[in-house]
Amino acid sequence: PFDSIYISFYKGLDSIAGAMLLGNKDFCDEARIWLRRFGGNLCTLLPYAVSSWDGYRKHTLVDDDDDMTSTTKIVSFQEKQRKLTRIVQQLSSDAVVKKYIAFD
């Protein structure tokens, strides 16, 4: 089991930089001290927070235009996994693609 989690915003959300560190209260209190020691604060982190939020919205929120109401719904990671699975299945069945790429 893990006692802390590090989530990279620029790798997973196409943010300009940044990350989220999750853990228990004592761990986060200590990390907050080190964040300040390394010069991080709200003013300097604001562009990263905005970029991360934008990336989150691009990768998890989609417009549902099926009924022309233009509502927004949250796309779960399970839905993204199902979509990726369908894409991999389609690519795997293509004879040309199979010559160059093998999906496990």
ChimeraX attribute file (.defattr): number of C-alpha atoms within 10 A of each C-alpha:
attribute: neighborCount
match mode: 1-to-1
recipient: residues
	/A:1	3
	/A:2	5
	/A:3	8
	/A:4	11
	/A:5	10
	/A:6	10
	/A:7	13
	/A:8	16
	/A:9	21
	/A:10	16
	/A:11	12
	/A:12	13
	/A:13	20
	/A:14	16
	/A:15	21
	/A:16	15
	/A:17	16
	/A:18	16
	/A:19	16
	/A:20	9
	/A:21	13
	/A:22	14
	/A:23	14
	/A:24	9
	/A:25	9
	/A:26	9
	/A:27	13
	/A:28	14
	/A:29	12
	/A:30	10
	/A:31	15
	/A:32	15
	/A:33	11
	/A:34	12
	/A:35	12
	/A:36	10
	/A:37	10
	/A:38	9
	/A:39	9
	/A:40	13
	/A:41	12
	/A:42	9
	/A:43	7
	/A:44	10
	/A:45	13
	/A:46	11
	/A:47	15
	/A:48	18
	/A:49	18
	/A:50	13
	/A:51	19
	/A:52	23
	/A:53	15
	/A:54	14
	/A:55	19
	/A:56	16
	/A:57	14
	/A:58	12
	/A:59	17
	/A:60	14
	/A:61	14
	/A:62	14
	/A:63	12
	/A:64	13
	/A:65	10
	/A:66	8
	/A:67	7
	/A:68	8
	/A:69	9
	/A:70	11
	/A:71	11
	/A:72	11
	/A:73	11
	/A:74	13
	/A:75	13
	/A:76	12
	/A:77	11
	/A:78	9
	/A:79	11
	/A:80	13
	/A:81	11
	/A:82	12
	/A:83	12
	/A:84	12
	/A:85	12
	/A:86	12
	/A:87	11
	/A:88	14
	/A:89	12
	/A:90	11
	/A:91	16
	/A:92	17
	/A:93	10
	/A:94	10
	/A:95	9
	/A:96	10
	/A:97	12
	/A:98	12
	/A:99	9
	/A:100	7
	/A:101	10
	/A:102	10
	/A:103	8
	/A:104	5
